[in-house]
Amino acid sequence: MLLDRVLAAFSRSGLRLLEQVRAAQHEGDMQDLRLTVHTLRSSAASIGALTLSRLCADVEIRLGQESIAGLRGRLDELDSEGRRVLEALSADSGAAT
């Protein structure tokens, strides 16, 4: 089924993108962080993970404005929400098999 393939693709790419967000944050690479968050935002929106997509958009805007006030907290929220979405997808795919 197409939906199953889309969700499986998001699960793989979402995990990779969250790892890239953490790495870019740790390294202080704001350019890579912005590009990765932008990609994650689009991917999350495409599967209906709107809270995750909104958090990504907020981080992306802050990075674009070079406004780092509160950025760490938002990145923590983004990471938590991303893990929550991935866990929900994993639980759902496990129930479907």
GULOSE-84519 format. One record per residue: chain; x, y, z of N, C-alpha, C, CB in turn; residue number from 1; residue in one letter. Coordinates in nm, 2 decimals, always signed. Glycine has a CB too. Example, Ala and Ser with C-alpha at 12.3 -4.5 7.8 and 13.67 -1.06 7.14 Angstrom:
! residues 2
<pt 'A', <+1.32, -0.57, +0.78>, <+1.23, -0.45, +0.78>, <+1.32, -0.33, +0.78>, <+1.13, -0.45, +0.90>, 1, 'A'> <pt 'A', <+1.28, -0.22, +0.71>, <+1.37, -0.11, +0.71>, <+1.29, +0.00, +0.79>, <+1.41, -0.06, +0.57>, 2, 'S'> 
END
This chain:
! residues 97
<pt 'A', <+0.08, -0.12, +0.00>, <+0.00, +0.00, +0.00>, <+0.09, +0.12, +0.00>, <-0.10, +0.00, +0.12>, 1, 'M'> <pt 'A', <+0.05, +0.22, -0.07>, <+0.13, +0.35, -0.09>, <+0.15, +0.42, +0.04>, <+0.06, +0.44, -0.19>, 2, 'L'> <pt 'A', <+0.05, +0.43, +0.12>, <+0.06, +0.50, +0.25>, <+0.16, +0.43, +0.34>, <-0.07, +0.50, +0.32>, 3, 'L'> <pt 'A', <+0.16, +0.30, +0.34>, <+0.26, +0.22, +0.42>, <+0.40, +0.25, +0.38>, <+0.23, +0.07, +0.41>, 4, 'D'> <pt 'A', <+0.42, +0.26, +0.25>, <+0.56, +0.29, +0.19>, <+0.60, +0.43, +0.23>, <+0.56, +0.27, +0.04>, 5, 'R'> <pt 'A', <+0.51, +0.53, +0.22>, <+0.54, +0.67, +0.26>, <+0.57, +0.68, +0.41>, <+0.42, +0.76, +0.23>, 6, 'V'> <pt 'A', <+0.50, +0.61, +0.49>, <+0.53, +0.62, +0.63>, <+0.66, +0.55, +0.67>, <+0.41, +0.55, +0.71>, 7, 'L'> <pt 'A', <+0.69, +0.44, +0.60>, <+0.81, +0.37, +0.62>, <+0.93, +0.46, +0.58>, <+0.82, +0.23, +0.55>, 8, 'A'> <pt 'A', <+0.91, +0.52, +0.47>, <+1.02, +0.61, +0.42>, <+1.04, +0.73, +0.52>, <+0.98, +0.67, +0.28>, 9, 'A'> <pt 'A', <+0.93, +0.78, +0.57>, <+0.95, +0.89, +0.67>, <+1.02, +0.84, +0.80>, <+0.81, +0.95, +0.71>, 10, 'F'> <pt 'A', <+0.98, +0.72, +0.84>, <+1.05, +0.66, +0.96>, <+1.20, +0.65, +0.94>, <+0.99, +0.52, +0.99>, 11, 'S'> <pt 'A', <+1.24, +0.61, +0.82>, <+1.39, +0.60, +0.79>, <+1.45, +0.74, +0.78>, <+1.41, +0.52, +0.67>, 12, 'R'> <pt 'A', <+1.39, +0.82, +0.71>, <+1.45, +0.95, +0.69>, <+1.44, +1.04, +0.81>, <+1.39, +1.02, +0.57>, 13, 'S'> <pt 'A', <+1.32, +1.03, +0.88>, <+1.30, +1.11, +1.00>, <+1.41, +1.08, +1.11>, <+1.16, +1.08, +1.06>, 14, 'G'> <pt 'A', <+1.44, +0.95, +1.12>, <+1.54, +0.91, +1.22>, <+1.67, +0.97, +1.18>, <+1.55, +0.76, +1.23>, 15, 'L'> <pt 'A', <+1.71, +0.96, +1.06>, <+1.84, +1.01, +1.01>, <+1.84, +1.17, +1.02>, <+1.86, +0.98, +0.86>, 16, 'R'> <pt 'A', <+1.73, +1.23, +0.99>, <+1.73, +1.38, +1.00>, <+1.73, +1.43, +1.15>, <+1.60, +1.43, +0.94>, 17, 'L'> <pt 'A', <+1.67, +1.36, +1.24>, <+1.68, +1.39, +1.38>, <+1.82, +1.38, +1.43>, <+1.59, +1.31, +1.47>, 18, 'L'> <pt 'A', <+1.89, +1.27, +1.38>, <+2.03, +1.26, +1.42>, <+2.12, +1.37, +1.36>, <+2.08, +1.12, +1.37>, 19, 'E'> <pt 'A', <+2.09, +1.41, +1.24>, <+2.16, +1.52, +1.18>, <+2.13, +1.65, +1.25>, <+2.12, +1.54, +1.03>, 20, 'Q'> <pt 'A', <+2.01, +1.67, +1.30>, <+1.98, +1.79, +1.38>, <+2.06, +1.80, +1.50>, <+1.83, +1.80, +1.41>, 21, 'V'> <pt 'A', <+2.07, +1.68, +1.57>, <+2.15, +1.68, +1.70>, <+2.29, +1.70, +1.67>, <+2.13, +1.54, +1.76>, 22, 'R'> <pt 'A', <+2.35, +1.64, +1.56>, <+2.49, +1.66, +1.53>, <+2.52, +1.80, +1.49>, <+2.53, +1.57, +1.41>, 23, 'A'> <pt 'A', <+2.43, +1.87, +1.41>, <+2.46, +2.00, +1.37>, <+2.45, +2.10, +1.49>, <+2.35, +2.05, +1.26>, 24, 'A'> <pt 'A', <+2.35, +2.07, +1.58>, <+2.34, +2.15, +1.70>, <+2.47, +2.13, +1.79>, <+2.22, +2.11, +1.78>, 25, 'Q'> <pt 'A', <+2.51, +2.01, +1.81>, <+2.63, +1.98, +1.89>, <+2.76, +2.05, +1.83>, <+2.66, +1.83, +1.90>, 26, 'H'> <pt 'A', <+2.77, +2.05, +1.70>, <+2.88, +2.11, +1.63>, <+2.87, +2.26, +1.61>, <+2.90, +2.05, +1.49>, 27, 'E'> <pt 'A', <+2.75, +2.31, +1.64>, <+2.73, +2.46, +1.62>, <+2.72, +2.50, +1.47>, <+2.84, +2.54, +1.69>, 28, 'G'> <pt 'A', <+2.69, +2.40, +1.39>, <+2.68, +2.43, +1.24>, <+2.54, +2.48, +1.21>, <+2.71, +2.30, +1.16>, 29, 'D'> <pt 'A', <+2.51, +2.61, +1.22>, <+2.38, +2.66, +1.20>, <+2.33, +2.65, +1.06>, <+2.38, +2.81, +1.24>, 30, 'M'> <pt 'A', <+2.42, +2.65, +0.96>, <+2.38, +2.63, +0.82>, <+2.32, +2.49, +0.80>, <+2.50, +2.66, +0.72>, 31, 'Q'> <pt 'A', <+2.39, +2.39, +0.84>, <+2.35, +2.25, +0.83>, <+2.22, +2.23, +0.91>, <+2.46, +2.15, +0.87>, 32, 'D'> <pt 'A', <+2.22, +2.29, +1.03>, <+2.10, +2.28, +1.11>, <+1.98, +2.34, +1.04>, <+2.12, +2.35, +1.25>, 33, 'L'> <pt 'A', <+1.99, +2.45, +0.98>, <+1.88, +2.51, +0.91>, <+1.83, +2.43, +0.79>, <+1.92, +2.66, +0.86>, 34, 'R'> <pt 'A', <+1.92, +2.38, +0.71>, <+1.89, +2.30, +0.60>, <+1.82, +2.17, +0.64>, <+2.01, +2.27, +0.52>, 35, 'L'> <pt 'A', <+1.87, +2.11, +0.75>, <+1.82, +1.98, +0.80>, <+1.68, +2.00, +0.85>, <+1.91, +1.92, +0.90>, 36, 'T'> <pt 'A', <+1.66, +2.10, +0.93>, <+1.53, +2.13, +0.99>, <+1.43, +2.16, +0.88>, <+1.54, +2.25, +1.09>, 37, 'V'> <pt 'A', <+1.47, +2.23, +0.77>, <+1.38, +2.26, +0.66>, <+1.34, +2.13, +0.59>, <+1.46, +2.35, +0.56>, 38, 'H'> <pt 'A', <+1.43, +2.04, +0.57>, <+1.39, +1.91, +0.51>, <+1.30, +1.83, +0.60>, <+1.52, +1.83, +0.48>, 39, 'T'> <pt 'A', <+1.32, +1.83, +0.73>, <+1.24, +1.76, +0.82>, <+1.10, +1.82, +0.83>, <+1.30, +1.76, +0.97>, 40, 'L'> <pt 'A', <+1.09, +1.96, +0.82>, <+0.96, +2.03, +0.82>, <+0.87, +1.98, +0.71>, <+0.98, +2.18, +0.81>, 41, 'R'> <pt 'A', <+0.93, +1.97, +0.59>, <+0.85, +1.93, +0.47>, <+0.81, +1.79, +0.49>, <+0.94, +1.95, +0.35>, 42, 'S'> <pt 'A', <+0.90, +1.70, +0.53>, <+0.87, +1.56, +0.54>, <+0.76, +1.54, +0.64>, <+0.99, +1.48, +0.58>, 43, 'S'> <pt 'A', <+0.77, +1.61, +0.76>, <+0.67, +1.59, +0.86>, <+0.53, +1.64, +0.82>, <+0.71, +1.67, +0.99>, 44, 'A'> <pt 'A', <+0.53, +1.75, +0.75>, <+0.40, +1.80, +0.69>, <+0.34, +1.70, +0.60>, <+0.42, +1.94, +0.63>, 45, 'A'> <pt 'A', <+0.42, +1.63, +0.52>, <+0.37, +1.54, +0.42>, <+0.30, +1.42, +0.48>, <+0.48, +1.50, +0.32>, 46, 'S'> <pt 'A', <+0.33, +1.39, +0.60>, <+0.26, +1.27, +0.66>, <+0.16, +1.32, +0.77>, <+0.37, +1.18, +0.73>, 47, 'I'> <pt 'A', <+0.14, +1.45, +0.78>, <+0.05, +1.50, +0.88>, <+0.10, +1.52, +1.02>, <-0.07, +1.41, +0.88>, 48, 'G'> <pt 'A', <+0.23, +1.51, +1.03>, <+0.29, +1.54, +1.17>, <+0.30, +1.69, +1.18>, <+0.43, +1.46, +1.18>, 49, 'A'> <pt 'A', <+0.19, +1.76, +1.20>, <+0.18, +1.90, +1.20>, <+0.25, +1.97, +1.31>, <+0.04, +1.95, +1.19>, 50, 'L'> <pt 'A', <+0.25, +1.91, +1.43>, <+0.32, +1.97, +1.54>, <+0.47, +1.97, +1.52>, <+0.29, +1.90, +1.68>, 51, 'T'> <pt 'A', <+0.52, +1.86, +1.47>, <+0.66, +1.85, +1.44>, <+0.69, +1.95, +1.33>, <+0.70, +1.71, +1.39>, 52, 'L'> <pt 'A', <+0.61, +1.96, +1.23>, <+0.64, +2.05, +1.12>, <+0.64, +2.20, +1.17>, <+0.53, +2.04, +1.01>, 53, 'S'> <pt 'A', <+0.55, +2.23, +1.26>, <+0.54, +2.37, +1.31>, <+0.66, +2.40, +1.39>, <+0.41, +2.39, +1.40>, 54, 'R'> <pt 'A', <+0.71, +2.30, +1.47>, <+0.83, +2.32, +1.55>, <+0.95, +2.35, +1.46>, <+0.86, +2.20, +1.64>, 55, 'L'> <pt 'A', <+0.96, +2.27, +1.35>, <+1.07, +2.29, +1.26>, <+1.06, +2.43, +1.19>, <+1.06, +2.18, +1.15>, 56, 'C'> <pt 'A', <+0.94, +2.47, +1.16>, <+0.92, +2.60, +1.10>, <+0.97, +2.71, +1.19>, <+0.78, +2.63, +1.06>, 57, 'A'> <pt 'A', <+0.93, +2.70, +1.32>, <+0.97, +2.80, +1.42>, <+1.13, +2.80, +1.43>, <+0.91, +2.76, +1.56>, 58, 'D'> <pt 'A', <+1.19, +2.69, +1.44>, <+1.34, +2.68, +1.45>, <+1.40, +2.74, +1.32>, <+1.39, +2.54, +1.47>, 59, 'V'> <pt 'A', <+1.34, +2.71, +1.21>, <+1.39, +2.76, +1.08>, <+1.39, +2.91, +1.07>, <+1.32, +2.70, +0.96>, 60, 'E'> <pt 'A', <+1.28, +2.97, +1.12>, <+1.26, +3.11, +1.12>, <+1.36, +3.17, +1.22>, <+1.12, +3.15, +1.17>, 61, 'I'> <pt 'A', <+1.38, +3.12, +1.34>, <+1.47, +3.17, +1.43>, <+1.62, +3.17, +1.37>, <+1.47, +3.09, +1.56>, 62, 'R'> <pt 'A', <+1.65, +3.06, +1.31>, <+1.78, +3.05, +1.25>, <+1.80, +3.15, +1.13>, <+1.81, +2.91, +1.20>, 63, 'L'> <pt 'A', <+1.69, +3.17, +1.06>, <+1.70, +3.27, +0.95>, <+1.72, +3.41, +1.00>, <+1.58, +3.26, +0.86>, 64, 'G'> <pt 'A', <+1.66, +3.44, +1.11>, <+1.67, +3.57, +1.17>, <+1.79, +3.58, +1.26>, <+1.54, +3.60, +1.25>, 65, 'Q'> <pt 'A', <+1.87, +3.47, +1.27>, <+1.98, +3.46, +1.36>, <+1.94, +3.50, +1.50>, <+2.09, +3.56, +1.31>, 66, 'E'> <pt 'A', <+1.82, +3.45, +1.54>, <+1.77, +3.48, +1.67>, <+1.78, +3.35, +1.75>, <+1.62, +3.53, +1.67>, 67, 'S'> <pt 'A', <+1.89, +3.34, +1.83>, <+1.91, +3.21, +1.90>, <+1.85, +3.21, +2.04>, <+2.06, +3.19, +1.92>, 68, 'I'> <pt 'A', <+1.78, +3.32, +2.08>, <+1.71, +3.32, +2.21>, <+1.61, +3.21, +2.21>, <+1.65, +3.46, +2.24>, 69, 'A'> <pt 'A', <+1.61, +3.12, +2.31>, <+1.52, +3.01, +2.32>, <+1.53, +2.90, +2.22>, <+1.38, +3.07, +2.30>, 70, 'G'> <pt 'A', <+1.64, +2.91, +2.14>, <+1.66, +2.81, +2.03>, <+1.68, +2.67, +2.09>, <+1.77, +2.85, +1.95>, 71, 'L'> <pt 'A', <+1.76, +2.66, +2.20>, <+1.79, +2.53, +2.25>, <+1.66, +2.46, +2.30>, <+1.89, +2.54, +2.37>, 72, 'R'> <pt 'A', <+1.58, +2.54, +2.37>, <+1.45, +2.48, +2.42>, <+1.36, +2.43, +2.30>, <+1.38, +2.58, +2.50>, 73, 'G'> <pt 'A', <+1.36, +2.51, +2.20>, <+1.28, +2.47, +2.08>, <+1.33, +2.34, +2.01>, <+1.27, +2.58, +1.98>, 74, 'R'> <pt 'A', <+1.47, +2.34, +2.01>, <+1.53, +2.22, +1.95>, <+1.50, +2.09, +2.04>, <+1.68, +2.24, +1.94>, 75, 'L'> <pt 'A', <+1.50, +2.11, +2.17>, <+1.47, +2.00, +2.26>, <+1.32, +1.96, +2.23>, <+1.48, +2.04, +2.40>, 76, 'D'> <pt 'A', <+1.23, +2.05, +2.21>, <+1.09, +2.02, +2.18>, <+1.08, +1.95, +2.05>, <+1.00, +2.15, +2.18>, 77, 'E'> <pt 'A', <+1.15, +2.00, +1.95>, <+1.15, +1.94, +1.82>, <+1.20, +1.79, +1.83>, <+1.24, +2.02, +1.72>, 78, 'L'> <pt 'A', <+1.31, +1.77, +1.90>, <+1.36, +1.63, +1.92>, <+1.26, +1.54, +1.99>, <+1.49, +1.64, +2.00>, 79, 'D'> <pt 'A', <+1.20, +1.59, +2.09>, <+1.10, +1.51, +2.16>, <+0.98, +1.48, +2.08>, <+1.05, +1.58, +2.29>, 80, 'S'> <pt 'A', <+0.93, +1.57, +2.00>, <+0.82, +1.55, +1.92>, <+0.86, +1.46, +1.80>, <+0.76, +1.68, +1.86>, 81, 'E'> <pt 'A', <+0.98, +1.47, +1.75>, <+1.02, +1.38, +1.64>, <+1.03, +1.24, +1.69>, <+1.16, +1.43, +1.59>, 82, 'G'> <pt 'A', <+1.08, +1.22, +1.81>, <+1.09, +1.08, +1.86>, <+0.95, +1.03, +1.89>, <+1.17, +1.08, +1.99>, 83, 'R'> <pt 'A', <+0.86, +1.12, +1.94>, <+0.72, +1.07, +1.96>, <+0.65, +1.03, +1.83>, <+0.64, +1.19, +2.02>, 84, 'R'> <pt 'A', <+0.67, +1.10, +1.72>, <+0.61, +1.07, +1.59>, <+0.67, +0.93, +1.55>, <+0.64, +1.18, +1.49>, 85, 'V'> <pt 'A', <+0.80, +0.92, +1.56>, <+0.87, +0.79, +1.51>, <+0.82, +0.68, +1.59>, <+1.02, +0.81, +1.52>, 86, 'L'> <pt 'A', <+0.81, +0.69, +1.72>, <+0.76, +0.59, +1.81>, <+0.61, +0.55, +1.77>, <+0.76, +0.63, +1.96>, 87, 'E'> <pt 'A', <+0.53, +0.65, +1.74>, <+0.39, +0.62, +1.70>, <+0.39, +0.54, +1.57>, <+0.31, +0.75, +1.69>, 88, 'A'> <pt 'A', <+0.47, +0.58, +1.48>, <+0.48, +0.51, +1.35>, <+0.53, +0.37, +1.37>, <+0.57, +0.58, +1.25>, 89, 'L'> <pt 'A', <+0.63, +0.35, +1.46>, <+0.68, +0.22, +1.48>, <+0.57, +0.13, +1.55>, <+0.80, +0.23, +1.57>, 90, 'S'> <pt 'A', <+0.50, +0.18, +1.64>, <+0.40, +0.11, +1.71>, <+0.29, +0.07, +1.61>, <+0.34, +0.19, +1.83>, 91, 'A'> <pt 'A', <+0.25, +0.17, +1.53>, <+0.15, +0.14, +1.43>, <+0.19, +0.04, +1.33>, <+0.11, +0.27, +1.36>, 92, 'D'> <pt 'A', <+0.31, +0.04, +1.28>, <+0.36, -0.06, +1.19>, <+0.37, -0.20, +1.25>, <+0.49, -0.02, +1.12>, 93, 'S'> <pt 'A', <+0.40, -0.20, +1.38>, <+0.41, -0.33, +1.45>, <+0.27, -0.39, +1.47>, <+0.47, -0.31, +1.59>, 94, 'G'> <pt 'A', <+0.17, -0.30, +1.49>, <+0.03, -0.35, +1.50>, <-0.03, -0.40, +1.37>, <-0.06, -0.24, +1.56>, 95, 'A'> <pt 'A', <+0.03, -0.34, +1.26>, <-0.03, -0.38, +1.13>, <+0.03, -0.51, +1.08>, <+0.01, -0.27, +1.03>, 96, 'A'> <pt 'A', <+0.14, -0.56, +1.14>, <+0.20, -0.68, +1.09>, <+0.15, -0.80, +1.16>, <+0.35, -0.68, +1.10>, 97, 'T'> 
END
